[in-house]
Amino acid sequence: RSKHELSAFDRPEGLHQLFLIVADGRINEGDQLRSLVHDALAEGGLMIVFIVLDTSKNSLLDVQTVDFVNGVPVLRRYMDQGNFPFPFYTLVREIGSLPRCLAAVIKQWLELTAHQND
């Protein structure tokens, strides 16, 4: 299981709400979503965490996308920095670990919000 930790330097001031999305992580509208997620985090005090239900057989970590740079196709991994529209995410490979994952995400969010008041 790989996990993107919620680091303090990524934390905006004024986080008030936590929004969890649980899905397979395959998103076509990446650029539009990236802008919406950024606005929600920066302006609305809403932290959006994407919980990716992944499988080792068809892992999101193995998916590649094609970008064109100066007319030349360039392959990039979908989950590399900048491609996935959610800065806060975690991958869950075994559905049985989902409750533990949810608890860890909520705990980290509570710790971040508690430090805002210090």
VMD Tcl script that builds the backbone (N, CA, C; Angstrom):
set m [mol new atoms 354]
animate dup $m
set s [atomselect $m all]
$s set {name element resname resid chain x y z} {
  {N N ARG 1 A 0.853 -1.174 0.000}
  {CA C ARG 1 A 0.000 0.000 0.000}
  {C C ARG 1 A 0.895 1.232 0.000}
  {N N SER 2 A 0.716 2.119 -0.951}
  {CA C SER 2 A 1.485 3.347 -0.943}
  {C C SER 2 A 0.569 4.491 -0.545}
  {N N LYS 3 A 1.144 5.526 0.026}
  {CA C LYS 3 A 0.307 6.569 0.601}
  {C C LYS 3 A 0.988 7.919 0.475}
  {N N HIS 4 A 0.238 8.943 0.106}
  {CA C HIS 4 A 0.734 10.316 0.063}
  {C C HIS 4 A 0.370 10.948 1.398}
  {N N GLU 5 A 1.370 11.256 2.198}
  {CA C GLU 5 A 1.123 11.819 3.523}
  {C C GLU 5 A 0.649 13.264 3.413}
  {N N LEU 6 A -0.186 13.668 4.320}
  {CA C LEU 6 A -0.646 15.048 4.391}
  {C C LEU 6 A 0.406 15.845 5.148}
  {N N SER 7 A 1.254 16.547 4.424}
  {CA C SER 7 A 2.355 17.243 5.076}
  {C C SER 7 A 1.950 18.654 5.493}
  {N N ALA 8 A 2.603 19.155 6.512}
  {CA C ALA 8 A 2.254 20.454 7.081}
  {C C ALA 8 A 2.479 21.589 6.091}
  {N N PHE 9 A 3.510 21.487 5.232}
  {CA C PHE 9 A 3.756 22.592 4.314}
  {C C PHE 9 A 2.713 22.664 3.208}
  {N N ASP 10 A 1.947 21.620 2.982}
  {CA C ASP 10 A 0.863 21.639 2.006}
  {C C ASP 10 A -0.430 22.174 2.615}
  {N N ARG 11 A -0.434 22.383 3.905}
  {CA C ARG 11 A -1.665 22.733 4.613}
  {C C ARG 11 A -2.017 24.211 4.438}
  {N N PRO 12 A -3.169 24.515 3.883}
  {CA C PRO 12 A -3.603 25.907 3.844}
  {C C PRO 12 A -4.166 26.305 5.205}
  {N N GLU 13 A -4.222 27.593 5.446}
  {CA C GLU 13 A -4.837 28.059 6.689}
  {C C GLU 13 A -6.349 27.955 6.558}
  {N N GLY 14 A -7.005 27.634 7.646}
  {CA C GLY 14 A -8.455 27.650 7.662}
  {C C GLY 14 A -9.135 26.412 7.131}
  {N N LEU 15 A -8.552 25.246 7.309}
  {CA C LEU 15 A -9.247 24.020 6.909}
  {C C LEU 15 A -10.421 23.807 7.848}
  {N N HIS 16 A -11.599 23.691 7.279}
  {CA C HIS 16 A -12.785 23.530 8.107}
  {C C HIS 16 A -13.530 22.237 7.838}
  {N N GLN 17 A -13.364 21.688 6.639}
  {CA C GLN 17 A -14.127 20.500 6.277}
  {C C GLN 17 A -13.236 19.498 5.563}
  {N N LEU 18 A -13.595 18.240 5.729}
  {CA C LEU 18 A -12.907 17.143 5.057}
  {C C LEU 18 A -13.901 16.483 4.117}
  {N N PHE 19 A -13.505 16.313 2.869}
  {CA C PHE 19 A -14.356 15.693 1.852}
  {C C PHE 19 A -13.618 14.475 1.331}
  {N N LEU 20 A -14.205 13.291 1.504}
  {CA C LEU 20 A -13.573 12.044 1.076}
  {C C LEU 20 A -14.237 11.531 -0.187}
  {N N ILE 21 A -13.417 11.131 -1.148}
  {CA C ILE 21 A -13.902 10.497 -2.369}
  {C C ILE 21 A -13.298 9.101 -2.402}
  {N N VAL 22 A -14.131 8.091 -2.556}
  {CA C VAL 22 A -13.668 6.711 -2.663}
  {C C VAL 22 A -14.072 6.214 -4.044}
  {N N ALA 23 A -13.071 5.917 -4.884}
  {CA C ALA 23 A -13.349 5.490 -6.258}
  {C C ALA 23 A -12.104 4.814 -6.836}
  {N N ASP 24 A -12.196 4.423 -8.117}
  {CA C ASP 24 A -11.074 3.724 -8.743}
  {C C ASP 24 A -9.969 4.660 -9.224}
  {N N GLY 25 A -10.202 5.964 -9.235}
  {CA C GLY 25 A -9.151 6.922 -9.548}
  {C C GLY 25 A -8.951 7.236 -11.013}
  {N N ARG 26 A -9.706 6.626 -11.871}
  {CA C ARG 26 A -9.564 6.897 -13.304}
  {C C ARG 26 A -10.434 8.100 -13.672}
  {N N ILE 27 A -9.771 9.201 -13.984}
  {CA C ILE 27 A -10.452 10.474 -14.189}
  {C C ILE 27 A -10.044 11.039 -15.548}
  {N N ASN 28 A -11.024 11.430 -16.337}
  {CA C ASN 28 A -10.733 12.012 -17.649}
  {C C ASN 28 A -10.584 13.525 -17.607}
  {N N GLU 29 A -11.256 14.186 -16.691}
  {CA C GLU 29 A -11.263 15.647 -16.631}
  {C C GLU 29 A -10.215 16.162 -15.652}
  {N N GLY 30 A -8.979 15.728 -15.789}
  {CA C GLY 30 A -7.937 16.052 -14.823}
  {C C GLY 30 A -7.676 17.526 -14.636}
  {N N ASP 31 A -7.516 18.279 -15.730}
  {CA C ASP 31 A -7.186 19.702 -15.607}
  {C C ASP 31 A -8.317 20.499 -14.972}
  {N N GLN 32 A -9.546 20.217 -15.364}
  {CA C GLN 32 A -10.690 20.921 -14.784}
  {C C GLN 32 A -10.820 20.601 -13.300}
  {N N LEU 33 A -10.660 19.335 -12.962}
  {CA C LEU 33 A -10.760 18.931 -11.554}
  {C C LEU 33 A -9.640 19.524 -10.720}
  {N N ARG 34 A -8.432 19.554 -11.266}
  {CA C ARG 34 A -7.288 20.099 -10.535}
  {C C ARG 34 A -7.582 21.540 -10.106}
  {N N SER 35 A -8.164 22.321 -11.004}
  {CA C SER 35 A -8.506 23.707 -10.701}
  {C C SER 35 A -9.579 23.789 -9.615}
  {N N LEU 36 A -10.606 22.954 -9.710}
  {CA C LEU 36 A -11.669 22.945 -8.701}
  {C C LEU 36 A -11.145 22.530 -7.332}
  {N N VAL 37 A -10.293 21.508 -7.312}
  {CA C VAL 37 A -9.726 21.027 -6.048}
  {C C VAL 37 A -8.868 22.119 -5.419}
  {N N HIS 38 A -8.046 22.779 -6.227}
  {CA C HIS 38 A -7.202 23.860 -5.717}
  {C C HIS 38 A -8.048 24.988 -5.132}
  {N N ASP 39 A -9.095 25.381 -5.845}
  {CA C ASP 39 A -9.969 26.454 -5.361}
  {C C ASP 39 A -10.660 26.073 -4.056}
  {N N ALA 40 A -11.134 24.836 -3.965}
  {CA C ALA 40 A -11.809 24.376 -2.746}
  {C C ALA 40 A -10.860 24.405 -1.559}
  {N N LEU 41 A -9.616 24.025 -1.789}
  {CA C LEU 41 A -8.623 23.997 -0.725}
  {C C LEU 41 A -8.206 25.412 -0.329}
  {N N ALA 42 A -7.943 26.256 -1.322}
  {CA C ALA 42 A -7.425 27.593 -1.050}
  {C C ALA 42 A -8.487 28.551 -0.523}
  {N N GLU 43 A -9.684 28.479 -1.071}
  {CA C GLU 43 A -10.696 29.474 -0.743}
  {C C GLU 43 A -11.776 28.968 0.205}
  {N N GLY 44 A -12.101 27.707 0.098}
  {CA C GLY 44 A -13.246 27.214 0.839}
  {C C GLY 44 A -12.937 26.504 2.131}
  {N N GLY 45 A -11.656 26.301 2.450}
  {CA C GLY 45 A -11.318 25.574 3.658}
  {C C GLY 45 A -11.713 24.116 3.598}
  {N N LEU 46 A -11.821 23.586 2.382}
  {CA C LEU 46 A -12.260 22.207 2.167}
  {C C LEU 46 A -11.081 21.370 1.701}
  {N N MET 47 A -10.697 20.381 2.488}
  {CA C MET 47 A -9.643 19.467 2.088}
  {C C MET 47 A -10.288 18.238 1.456}
  {N N ILE 48 A -9.924 17.973 0.213}
  {CA C ILE 48 A -10.464 16.827 -0.511}
  {C C ILE 48 A -9.402 15.742 -0.540}
  {N N VAL 49 A -9.745 14.565 -0.029}
  {CA C VAL 49 A -8.836 13.421 -0.035}
  {C C VAL 49 A -9.460 12.336 -0.901}
  {N N PHE 50 A -8.693 11.863 -1.873}
  {CA C PHE 50 A -9.157 10.826 -2.786}
  {C C PHE 50 A -8.605 9.489 -2.302}
  {N N ILE 51 A -9.494 8.557 -2.015}
  {CA C ILE 51 A -9.094 7.213 -1.608}
  {C C ILE 51 A -9.280 6.311 -2.821}
  {N N VAL 52 A -8.163 5.892 -3.397}
  {CA C VAL 52 A -8.170 5.102 -4.621}
  {C C VAL 52 A -8.269 3.626 -4.267}
  {N N LEU 53 A -9.341 2.983 -4.742}
  {CA C LEU 53 A -9.463 1.536 -4.597}
  {C C LEU 53 A -8.721 0.917 -5.771}
  {N N ASP 54 A -7.574 0.337 -5.494}
  {CA C ASP 54 A -6.657 -0.137 -6.526}
  {C C ASP 54 A -6.530 -1.651 -6.462}
  {N N THR 55 A -6.095 -2.244 -7.556}
  {CA C THR 55 A -5.818 -3.679 -7.582}
  {C C THR 55 A -4.423 -3.886 -8.142}
  {N N SER 56 A -3.767 -4.941 -7.730}
  {CA C SER 56 A -2.435 -5.210 -8.264}
  {C C SER 56 A -2.518 -5.687 -9.714}
  {N N LYS 57 A -3.641 -6.292 -10.085}
  {CA C LYS 57 A -3.802 -6.801 -11.455}
  {C C LYS 57 A -3.919 -5.666 -12.469}
  {N N ASN 58 A -4.655 -4.629 -12.136}
  {CA C ASN 58 A -4.888 -3.500 -13.037}
  {C C ASN 58 A -4.618 -2.203 -12.278}
  {N N SER 59 A -3.401 -2.067 -11.762}
  {CA C SER 59 A -3.064 -0.975 -10.857}
  {C C SER 59 A -3.015 0.378 -11.554}
  {N N LEU 60 A -3.504 1.369 -10.855}
  {CA C LEU 60 A -3.436 2.743 -11.336}
  {C C LEU 60 A -1.983 3.210 -11.431}
  {N N LEU 61 A -1.112 2.602 -10.650}
  {CA C LEU 61 A 0.308 2.953 -10.687}
  {C C LEU 61 A 0.960 2.565 -12.011}
  {N N ASP 62 A 0.354 1.625 -12.739}
  {CA C ASP 62 A 0.902 1.173 -14.022}
  {C C ASP 62 A 0.310 1.900 -15.226}
  {N N VAL 63 A -0.742 2.681 -15.021}
  {CA C VAL 63 A -1.417 3.371 -16.124}
  {C C VAL 63 A -0.543 4.516 -16.625}
  {N N GLN 64 A -0.469 4.640 -17.952}
  {CA C GLN 64 A 0.283 5.733 -18.561}
  {C C GLN 64 A -0.646 6.601 -19.399}
  {N N THR 65 A -0.288 7.866 -19.507}
  {CA C THR 65 A -1.028 8.800 -20.351}
  {C C THR 65 A -0.074 9.347 -21.408}
  {N N VAL 66 A -0.647 9.891 -22.461}
  {CA C VAL 66 A 0.160 10.476 -23.529}
  {C C VAL 66 A -0.077 11.982 -23.555}
  {N N ASP 67 A 1.003 12.727 -23.470}
  {CA C ASP 67 A 0.972 14.177 -23.645}
  {C C ASP 67 A 1.789 14.500 -24.887}
  {N N PHE 68 A 1.432 15.571 -25.540}
  {CA C PHE 68 A 2.187 15.995 -26.712}
  {C C PHE 68 A 2.983 17.244 -26.360}
  {N N VAL 69 A 4.310 17.132 -26.485}
  {CA C VAL 69 A 5.215 18.238 -26.210}
  {C C VAL 69 A 5.876 18.615 -27.531}
  {N N ASN 70 A 5.562 19.813 -28.008}
  {CA C ASN 70 A 6.068 20.271 -29.313}
  {C C ASN 70 A 5.740 19.279 -30.425}
  {N N GLY 71 A 4.543 18.703 -30.349}
  {CA C GLY 71 A 4.095 17.772 -31.378}
  {C C GLY 71 A 4.619 16.357 -31.232}
  {N N VAL 72 A 5.422 16.110 -30.211}
  {CA C VAL 72 A 6.004 14.783 -29.996}
  {C C VAL 72 A 5.277 14.108 -28.838}
  {N N PRO 73 A 4.782 12.863 -29.047}
  {CA C PRO 73 A 4.100 12.173 -27.948}
  {C C PRO 73 A 5.084 11.768 -26.840}
  {N N VAL 74 A 4.675 12.043 -25.603}
  {CA C VAL 74 A 5.489 11.699 -24.438}
  {C C VAL 74 A 4.618 10.890 -23.487}
  {N N LEU 75 A 5.088 9.685 -23.114}
  {CA C LEU 75 A 4.375 8.841 -22.153}
  {C C LEU 75 A 4.722 9.274 -20.734}
  {N N ARG 76 A 3.691 9.374 -19.899}
  {CA C ARG 76 A 3.886 9.707 -18.485}
  {C C ARG 76 A 3.005 8.800 -17.649}
  {N N ARG 77 A 3.505 8.475 -16.479}
  {CA C ARG 77 A 2.689 7.686 -15.556}
  {C C ARG 77 A 1.570 8.567 -15.016}
  {N N TYR 78 A 0.384 8.004 -14.954}
  {CA C TYR 78 A -0.809 8.728 -14.528}
  {C C TYR 78 A -0.677 9.274 -13.113}
  {N N MET 79 A -0.050 8.528 -12.230}
  {CA C MET 79 A 0.043 8.933 -10.828}
  {C C MET 79 A 1.283 9.769 -10.524}
  {N N ASP 80 A 2.107 10.069 -11.541}
  {CA C ASP 80 A 3.257 10.931 -11.293}
  {C C ASP 80 A 2.787 12.319 -10.905}
  {N N GLN 81 A 3.667 13.037 -10.250}
  {CA C GLN 81 A 3.335 14.375 -9.759}
  {C C GLN 81 A 2.806 15.250 -10.895}
  {N N GLY 82 A 1.681 15.882 -10.634}
  {CA C GLY 82 A 1.103 16.788 -11.604}
  {C C GLY 82 A 0.042 16.179 -12.495}
  {N N ASN 83 A 0.010 14.865 -12.641}
  {CA C ASN 83 A -1.000 14.238 -13.500}
  {C C ASN 83 A -2.300 13.972 -12.758}
  {N N PHE 84 A -2.207 13.410 -11.560}
  {CA C PHE 84 A -3.402 13.099 -10.780}
  {C C PHE 84 A -3.910 14.400 -10.161}
  {N N PRO 85 A -5.190 14.734 -10.355}
  {CA C PRO 85 A -5.674 16.063 -9.961}
  {C C PRO 85 A -5.857 16.297 -8.461}
  {N N PHE 86 A -5.656 15.280 -7.644}
  {CA C PHE 86 A -5.864 15.432 -6.205}
  {C C PHE 86 A -4.517 15.378 -5.485}
  {N N PRO 87 A -4.114 16.456 -4.809}
  {CA C PRO 87 A -2.825 16.443 -4.125}
  {C C PRO 87 A -2.806 15.523 -2.903}
  {N N PHE 88 A -3.967 15.253 -2.322}
  {CA C PHE 88 A -4.044 14.377 -1.157}
  {C C PHE 88 A -4.785 13.110 -1.553}
  {N N TYR 89 A -4.065 12.008 -1.527}
  {CA C TYR 89 A -4.685 10.739 -1.903}
  {C C TYR 89 A -3.974 9.592 -1.200}
  {N N THR 90 A -4.641 8.465 -1.183}
  {CA C THR 90 A -4.048 7.239 -0.686}
  {C C THR 90 A -4.560 6.094 -1.545}
  {N N LEU 91 A -3.738 5.080 -1.730}
  {CA C LEU 91 A -4.124 3.905 -2.505}
  {C C LEU 91 A -4.428 2.759 -1.558}
  {N N VAL 92 A -5.554 2.116 -1.772}
  {CA C VAL 92 A -5.958 0.967 -0.961}
  {C C VAL 92 A -6.042 -0.236 -1.889}
  {N N ARG 93 A -5.221 -1.230 -1.634}
  {CA C ARG 93 A -5.209 -2.425 -2.481}
  {C C ARG 93 A -6.109 -3.530 -1.946}
  {N N GLU 94 A -6.287 -3.573 -0.650}
  {CA C GLU 94 A -7.139 -4.598 -0.045}
  {C C GLU 94 A -8.314 -3.901 0.626}
  {N N ILE 95 A -9.513 -4.249 0.207}
  {CA C ILE 95 A -10.716 -3.588 0.715}
  {C C ILE 95 A -10.832 -3.721 2.235}
  {N N GLY 96 A -10.271 -4.784 2.787}
  {CA C GLY 96 A -10.305 -4.984 4.233}
  {C C GLY 96 A -9.530 -3.929 5.006}
  {N N SER 97 A -8.599 -3.250 4.339}
  {CA C SER 97 A -7.822 -2.204 5.012}
  {C C SER 97 A -8.470 -0.825 4.890}
  {N N LEU 98 A -9.621 -0.738 4.218}
  {CA C LEU 98 A -10.292 0.551 4.045}
  {C C LEU 98 A -10.661 1.222 5.376}
  {N N PRO 99 A -11.235 0.516 6.355}
  {CA C PRO 99 A -11.547 1.179 7.633}
  {C C PRO 99 A -10.305 1.764 8.316}
  {N N ARG 100 A -9.200 1.036 8.278}
  {CA C ARG 100 A -7.952 1.519 8.877}
  {C C ARG 100 A -7.448 2.758 8.123}
  {N N CYS 101 A -7.565 2.720 6.815}
  {CA C CYS 101 A -7.156 3.849 5.983}
  {C C CYS 101 A -8.006 5.083 6.289}
  {N N LEU 102 A -9.316 4.905 6.355}
  {CA C LEU 102 A -10.214 6.020 6.673}
  {C C LEU 102 A -9.876 6.621 8.033}
  {N N ALA 103 A -9.615 5.762 8.998}
  {CA C ALA 103 A -9.258 6.240 10.338}
  {C C ALA 103 A -7.961 7.046 10.301}
  {N N ALA 104 A -6.972 6.587 9.534}
  {CA C ALA 104 A -5.696 7.303 9.435}
  {C C ALA 104 A -5.866 8.663 8.761}
  {N N VAL 105 A -6.669 8.715 7.714}
  {CA C VAL 105 A -6.912 9.985 7.018}
  {C C VAL 105 A -7.612 10.976 7.943}
  {N N ILE 106 A -8.633 10.510 8.642}
  {CA C ILE 106 A -9.373 11.390 9.555}
  {C C ILE 106 A -8.470 11.861 10.692}
  {N N LYS 107 A -7.630 10.971 11.211}
  {CA C LYS 107 A -6.705 11.341 12.281}
  {C C LYS 107 A -5.737 12.424 11.808}
  {N N GLN 108 A -5.174 12.252 10.607}
  {CA C GLN 108 A -4.242 13.256 10.086}
  {C C GLN 108 A -4.943 14.596 9.873}
  {N N TRP 109 A -6.171 14.557 9.372}
  {CA C TRP 109 A -6.916 15.796 9.161}
  {C C TRP 109 A -7.182 16.496 10.498}
  {N N LEU 110 A -7.572 15.730 11.519}
  {CA C LEU 110 A -7.806 16.313 12.844}
  {C C LEU 110 A -6.530 16.936 13.401}
  {N N GLU 111 A -5.389 16.271 13.197}
  {CA C GLU 111 A -4.116 16.821 13.660}
  {C C GLU 111 A -3.787 18.126 12.938}
  {N N LEU 112 A -4.030 18.168 11.628}
  {CA C LEU 112 A -3.774 19.392 10.863}
  {C C LEU 112 A -4.660 20.539 11.331}
  {N N THR 113 A -5.932 20.256 11.548}
  {CA C THR 113 A -6.841 21.320 11.975}
  {C C THR 113 A -6.528 21.765 13.401}
  {N N ALA 114 A -6.086 20.850 14.244}
  {CA C ALA 114 A -5.724 21.215 15.616}
  {C C ALA 114 A -4.510 22.136 15.628}
  {N N HIS 115 A -3.554 21.903 14.724}
  {CA C HIS 115 A -2.353 22.740 14.667}
  {C C HIS 115 A -2.650 24.136 14.128}
  {N N GLN 116 A -3.750 24.310 13.435}
  {CA C GLN 116 A -4.131 25.639 12.940}
  {C C GLN 116 A -4.417 26.589 14.085}
  {N N ASN 117 A -4.906 26.033 15.185}
  {CA C ASN 117 A -5.307 26.863 16.323}
  {C C ASN 117 A -4.160 27.158 17.276}
  {N N ASP 118 A -2.994 26.574 17.015}
  {CA C ASP 118 A -1.832 26.801 17.898}
  {C C ASP 118 A -1.215 28.156 17.659}
}
mol reanalyze $m
mol bondsrecalc $m
mol representation Tube
mol addrep $m
